[in-house]
């Protein structure tokens, strides 16, 4: 490998030890609800949605997500339609990094004990 030139990958390259993290942050408490899955498809995303819905039974939920395409799958849209207490809000491309860097400013600084 040369300095300044990225290493190429072969056609049979497999990334070992990687996973997908699906996580939800409760901004009122700071609690994170999440699951790790080996793949990043709509089936895994649907499992995550059900996990979050189970973690917060009966509560109105607002999920703020980046422009990840998985929620556009019909199976996910059907599940969301059957669960009206869950509302999905999509961020424009590139906004996720801004929100991550400025979260405290956007949701208010926590009171120190």
N, CA, C and O of each residue as an XYZ file, in Angstrom:
452
protein
N       0.845     -1.176      0.000
C       0.000      0.000      0.000
C       0.891      1.242      0.000
O       1.873      1.308      0.740
N       0.547      2.217     -0.828
C       1.314      3.451     -0.918
C       0.622      4.555     -0.125
O      -0.601      4.566      0.020
N       1.422      5.473      0.378
C       0.875      6.596      1.138
C      -0.020      7.434      0.231
O       0.367      7.796     -0.880
N      -1.225      7.739      0.721
C      -2.162      8.567     -0.029
C      -3.025      7.818     -1.026
O      -3.914      8.409     -1.641
N      -2.777      6.525     -1.198
C      -3.575      5.723     -2.130
C      -4.273      4.629     -1.329
O      -3.605      3.822     -0.683
N      -5.619      4.587     -1.360
C      -6.330      3.572     -0.579
C      -6.068      2.172     -1.121
O      -5.907      1.975     -2.325
N      -6.029      1.212     -0.216
C      -5.824     -0.169     -0.601
C      -7.066     -0.684     -1.331
O      -8.191     -0.388     -0.928
N      -6.870     -1.432     -2.374
C      -7.975     -2.007     -3.155
C      -8.478     -3.283     -2.487
O      -7.753     -3.933     -1.735
N      -9.730     -3.628     -2.775
C     -10.303     -4.848     -2.230
C     -10.536     -5.835     -3.361
O     -10.891     -5.451     -4.476
N     -10.333     -7.106     -3.061
C     -10.569     -8.138     -4.061
C     -12.052     -8.486     -4.103
O     -12.812     -8.124     -3.205
N     -12.453     -9.192     -5.155
C     -13.865     -9.555     -5.318
C     -14.366    -10.482     -4.216
O     -15.570    -10.539     -3.967
N     -13.473    -11.207     -3.556
C     -13.886    -12.147     -2.514
C     -13.634    -11.615     -1.095
O     -13.636    -12.379     -0.130
N     -13.421    -10.309     -0.982
C     -13.163     -9.684      0.321
C     -14.409     -9.771      1.196
O     -15.516     -9.478      0.744
N     -14.223    -10.171      2.444
C     -15.315    -10.257      3.413
C     -14.888     -9.493      4.660
O     -13.806     -9.728      5.198
N     -15.739     -8.579      5.118
C     -15.432     -7.830      6.338
C     -15.841     -8.667      7.537
O     -17.031     -8.856      7.791
N     -14.880     -9.159      8.259
C     -15.151     -9.964      9.444
C     -15.307     -9.051     10.659
O     -14.593     -8.058     10.803
N     -16.235     -9.399     11.513
C     -16.388     -8.658     12.755
C     -17.160     -7.359     12.631
O     -17.096     -6.527     13.537
N     -17.882     -7.155     11.549
C     -18.682     -5.943     11.424
C     -20.135     -6.258     11.749
O     -20.576     -7.402     11.639
N     -20.855     -5.248     12.144
C     -22.263     -5.417     12.483
C     -22.996     -4.115     12.200
O     -22.375     -3.079     11.960
N     -24.303     -4.175     12.231
C     -25.132     -2.986     12.066
C     -25.789     -2.677     13.401
O     -26.400     -3.548     14.019
N     -25.659     -1.438     13.838
C     -26.296     -1.000     15.073
C     -27.517     -0.167     14.724
O     -27.410      0.847     14.034
N     -28.672     -0.594     15.202
C     -29.895      0.189     15.126
C     -30.131      0.704     16.540
O     -30.195     -0.087     17.480
N     -30.261      2.019     16.703
C     -30.407      2.568     18.052
C     -31.386      3.727     18.069
O     -31.515      4.472     17.098
N     -32.074      3.862     19.197
C     -33.003      4.972     19.420
C     -32.610      5.648     20.725
O     -32.329      4.979     21.720
N     -32.592      6.974     20.717
C     -32.250      7.759     21.897
C     -33.505      8.422     22.438
O     -34.195      9.147     21.722
N     -33.794      8.168     23.703
C     -34.879      8.863     24.393
C     -34.282     10.164     24.906
O     -33.545     10.158     25.892
N     -34.590     11.282     24.249
C     -33.936     12.542     24.604
C     -34.376     13.066     25.966
O     -33.702     13.920     26.543
N     -35.488     12.574     26.485
C     -35.937     13.016     27.807
C     -35.109     12.389     28.927
O     -34.872     13.024     29.954
N     -34.669     11.143     28.732
C     -33.947     10.433     29.790
C     -32.495     10.148     29.445
O     -31.687      9.872     30.333
N     -32.158     10.211     28.171
C     -30.808      9.861     27.732
C     -30.619      8.372     27.531
O     -29.517      7.932     27.202
N     -31.670      7.584     27.722
C     -31.578      6.133     27.571
C     -31.522      5.761     26.095
O     -32.243      6.321     25.269
N     -30.653      4.807     25.781
C     -30.521      4.320     24.412
C     -31.112      2.919     24.345
O     -30.792      2.063     25.169
N     -31.971      2.689     23.367
C     -32.534      1.376     23.101
C     -31.998      0.943     21.755
O     -32.188      1.642     20.759
N     -31.338     -0.187     21.705
C     -30.756     -0.593     20.435
C     -30.560     -2.085     20.316
O     -30.641     -2.830     21.293
N     -30.300     -2.499     19.095
C     -29.974     -3.890     18.803
C     -28.906     -3.909     17.711
O     -28.822     -2.997     16.889
N     -28.101     -4.955     17.718
C     -27.095     -5.160     16.671
C     -27.540     -6.324     15.801
O     -28.022     -7.340     16.300
N     -27.374     -6.164     14.513
C     -27.741     -7.199     13.555
C     -26.596     -7.375     12.561
O     -25.862     -6.425     12.288
N     -26.440     -8.569     12.025
C     -25.342     -8.800     11.084
C     -25.561     -8.163      9.716
O     -24.609     -7.977      8.957
N     -26.805     -7.829      9.400
C     -27.099     -7.251      8.084
C     -27.865     -5.948      8.246
O     -28.324     -5.610      9.337
N     -27.994     -5.222      7.139
C     -28.560     -3.866      7.133
C     -29.694     -3.810      6.101
O     -29.616     -3.081      5.113
N     -30.747     -4.597      6.354
C     -31.854     -4.689      5.404
C     -33.156     -4.289      6.087
O     -33.185     -4.019      7.288
N     -34.240     -4.255      5.298
C     -35.518     -3.856      5.883
C     -36.015     -4.871      6.910
O     -36.725     -4.494      7.842
N     -35.662     -6.145      6.764
C     -36.096     -7.146      7.736
C     -35.515     -6.844      9.122
O     -36.218     -6.936     10.128
N     -34.234     -6.484      9.167
C     -33.605     -6.149     10.438
C     -34.153     -4.835     10.991
O     -34.328     -4.688     12.201
N     -34.421     -3.893     10.107
C     -34.984     -2.620     10.543
C     -36.370     -2.823     11.153
O     -36.716     -2.171     12.138
N     -37.149     -3.709     10.580
C     -38.481     -4.007     11.112
C     -38.383     -4.651     12.501
O     -39.190     -4.350     13.380
N     -37.409     -5.524     12.697
C     -37.177     -6.104     14.029
C     -36.851     -4.989     15.023
O     -37.334     -5.004     16.156
N     -36.033     -4.023     14.600
C     -35.686     -2.889     15.461
C     -36.924     -2.064     15.809
O     -37.108     -1.694     16.968
N     -37.770     -1.772     14.829
C     -38.989     -1.004     15.097
C     -39.861     -1.708     16.130
O     -40.386     -1.073     17.045
N     -40.012     -3.013     15.981
C     -40.815     -3.780     16.937
C     -40.172     -3.761     18.325
O     -40.867     -3.710     19.340
N     -38.846     -3.804     18.358
C     -38.105     -3.750     19.624
C     -38.354     -2.417     20.338
O     -38.606     -2.395     21.543
N     -38.283     -1.319     19.603
C     -38.519      0.007     20.188
C     -39.976      0.140     20.633
O     -40.249      0.664     21.713
N     -40.904     -0.328     19.813
C     -42.323     -0.255     20.171
C     -42.600     -1.042     21.450
O     -43.396     -0.613     22.286
N     -41.948     -2.186     21.600
C     -42.124     -3.003     22.804
C     -41.490     -2.328     24.026
O     -42.007     -2.443     25.137
N     -40.375     -1.628     23.818
C     -39.679     -0.959     24.926
C     -40.469      0.230     25.469
O     -40.307      0.609     26.629
N     -41.326      0.820     24.625
C     -42.122      1.994     25.023
C     -43.599      1.729     24.728
O     -44.178      2.369     23.850
N     -44.213      0.790     25.455
C     -45.605      0.430     25.163
C     -46.567      1.580     25.439
O     -46.478      2.252     26.467
N     -47.480      1.792     24.511
C     -48.528      2.787     24.696
C     -48.106      4.229     24.538
O     -48.953      5.119     24.612
N     -46.827      4.496     24.323
C     -46.369      5.879     24.190
C     -46.323      6.294     22.726
O     -46.071      5.481     21.837
N     -46.571      7.567     22.500
C     -46.416      8.122     21.158
C     -44.919      8.263     20.895
O     -44.194      8.844     21.703
N     -44.463      7.736     19.775
C     -43.036      7.756     19.453
C     -42.790      8.544     18.175
O     -43.541      8.431     17.206
N     -41.736      9.336     18.188
C     -41.305     10.068     16.998
C     -39.886      9.629     16.687
O     -38.967      9.866     17.470
N     -39.715      8.989     15.543
C     -38.403      8.513     15.125
C     -37.841      9.480     14.098
O     -38.445      9.702     13.048
N     -36.693     10.048     14.401
C     -36.019     10.959     13.479
C     -34.897     10.164     12.837
O     -33.984      9.698     13.519
N     -34.968     10.009     11.509
C     -34.020      9.140     10.813
C     -33.367      9.864      9.648
O     -33.892     10.842      9.116
N     -32.203      9.347      9.271
C     -31.525      9.894      8.101
C     -32.217      9.369      6.842
O     -33.291      8.773      6.926
N     -31.622      9.585      5.709
C     -32.262      9.213      4.449
C     -31.992      7.763      4.064
O     -31.836      7.451      2.884
N     -31.937      6.897      5.032
C     -31.765      5.461      4.859
C     -32.989      4.920      4.116
O     -34.117      5.236      4.493
N     -32.792      4.118      3.078
C     -33.898      3.725      2.194
C     -34.769      2.602      2.734
O     -35.862      2.387      2.210
N     -34.339      1.883      3.748
C     -35.091      0.744      4.262
C     -36.534      1.068      4.635
O     -37.410      0.254      4.341
N     -36.839      2.211      5.267
C     -38.241      2.493      5.612
C     -39.165      2.610      4.405
O     -40.385      2.616      4.566
N     -38.616      2.701      3.213
C     -39.444      2.809      2.017
C     -39.985      1.461      1.549
O     -40.863      1.426      0.686
N     -39.492      0.366      2.087
C     -39.978     -0.960      1.703
C     -41.435     -1.106      2.133
O     -41.830     -0.619      3.192
N     -42.217     -1.772      1.313
C     -43.652     -1.899      1.555
C     -43.957     -2.568      2.891
O     -44.880     -2.150      3.590
N     -43.205     -3.587      3.252
C     -43.452     -4.293      4.515
C     -43.281     -3.350      5.712
O     -44.050     -3.419      6.671
N     -42.282     -2.478      5.657
C     -42.054     -1.508      6.734
C     -43.160     -0.457      6.733
O     -43.677     -0.101      7.792
N     -43.522      0.039      5.559
C     -44.595      1.041      5.471
C     -45.910      0.476      5.986
O     -46.660      1.175      6.667
N     -46.197     -0.783      5.668
C     -47.425     -1.418      6.158
C     -47.414     -1.521      7.683
O     -48.428     -1.256      8.329
N     -46.270     -1.906      8.261
C     -46.176     -2.026      9.714
C     -46.369     -0.665     10.369
O     -47.081     -0.555     11.368
N     -45.748      0.365      9.823
C     -45.909      1.717     10.373
C     -47.358      2.189     10.260
O     -47.860      2.862     11.160
N     -48.032      1.844      9.165
C     -49.440      2.220      9.000
C     -50.314      1.526     10.046
O     -51.308      2.093     10.500
N     -49.945      0.300     10.429
C     -50.689     -0.445     11.447
C     -50.348      0.000     12.869
O     -50.999     -0.422     13.825
N     -49.335      0.845     13.010
C     -48.894      1.334     14.319
C     -48.838      2.857     14.299
O     -47.752      3.436     14.274
N     -50.003      3.511     14.309
C     -50.050      4.969     14.140
C     -49.423      5.766     15.285
O     -49.208      6.969     15.133
N     -49.125      5.145     16.416
C     -48.478      5.878     17.502
C     -47.012      6.157     17.198
O     -46.354      6.905     17.922
N     -46.496      5.550     16.117
C     -45.107      5.756     15.715
C     -45.082      6.626     14.467
O     -45.623      6.255     13.426
N     -44.450      7.778     14.584
C     -44.326      8.711     13.465
C     -42.860      8.798     13.071
O     -41.984      8.945     13.923
N     -42.604      8.705     11.776
C     -41.235      8.773     11.271
C     -41.007     10.137     10.641
O     -41.812     10.605      9.835
N     -39.907     10.766     11.015
C     -39.488     12.041     10.440
C     -38.144     11.802      9.766
O     -37.232     11.247     10.380
N     -38.014     12.213      8.517
C     -36.778     11.987      7.770
C     -35.943     13.259      7.711
O     -36.466     14.344      7.458
N     -34.652     13.119      7.944
C     -33.719     14.230      7.801
C     -33.270     14.318      6.349
O     -33.180     13.301      5.661
N     -32.993     15.506      5.892
C     -32.426     15.675      4.558
C     -31.004     15.117      4.563
O     -30.368     15.039      5.614
N     -30.516     14.738      3.408
C     -29.165     14.188      3.287
C     -28.150     15.163      3.877
O     -28.195     16.361      3.598
N     -27.240     14.644      4.688
C     -26.190     15.461      5.279
C     -26.549     16.121      6.589
O     -25.670     16.650      7.269
N     -27.815     16.105      6.962
C     -28.241     16.768      8.195
C     -27.891     15.926      9.422
O     -27.690     16.474     10.506
N     -27.816     14.609      9.268
C     -27.527     13.731     10.398
C     -26.240     14.085     11.114
O     -26.195     14.071     12.344
N     -25.197     14.402     10.373
C     -23.921     14.774     10.991
C     -24.069     16.070     11.778
O     -23.488     16.213     12.854
N     -24.834     17.006     11.254
C     -25.065     18.277     11.954
C     -25.801     18.030     13.264
O     -25.432     18.575     14.304
N     -26.833     17.213     13.208
C     -27.615     16.926     14.411
C     -26.737     16.247     15.452
O     -26.807     16.579     16.635
N     -25.912     15.302     15.022
C     -25.024     14.622     15.956
C     -24.085     15.577     16.659
O     -23.855     15.447     17.862
N     -23.540     16.534     15.931
C     -22.591     17.486     16.511
C     -23.271     18.533     17.386
O     -22.647     19.068     18.302
N     -24.539     18.832     17.117
C     -25.214     19.926     17.807
C     -26.428     19.469     18.616
O     -27.341     20.256     18.865
N     -26.440     18.208     19.021
C     -27.592     17.642     19.720
C     -27.941     18.431     20.976
O     -29.112     18.740     21.199
N     -26.953     18.762     21.798
C     -27.253     19.480     23.041
C     -27.894     20.831     22.766
O     -28.799     21.253     23.485
N     -27.428     21.502     21.734
C     -28.000     22.799     21.397
C     -29.452     22.642     20.935
O     -30.301     23.475     21.252
N     -29.731     21.568     20.183
C     -31.057     21.381     19.613
C     -32.081     20.931     20.648
O     -33.241     21.338     20.576
N     -31.681     20.104     21.607
C     -32.643     19.577     22.578
C     -32.513     20.230     23.943
O     -33.287     19.917     24.848
N     -31.564     21.119     24.109
C     -31.378     21.795     25.394
C     -30.353     21.080     26.242
O     -30.309     19.850     26.277
N     -29.541     21.839     26.914
C     -28.520     21.238     27.783
C     -29.187     20.632     29.007
O     -30.146     21.183     29.549
N     -28.663     19.490     29.430
C     -29.187     18.817     30.618
C     -28.775     19.586     31.868
O     -27.710     20.201     31.924
N     -29.637     19.532     32.851
C     -29.316     20.146     34.140
C     -28.288     19.275     34.854
O     -28.439     18.054     34.904
N     -27.256     19.883     35.400
C     -26.251     19.146     36.165
C     -26.797     18.886     37.565
O     -27.398     19.781     38.159
N     -26.601     17.670     38.112
C     -27.118     17.360     39.464
C     -26.394     18.134     40.539
O     -26.707     17.988     41.721
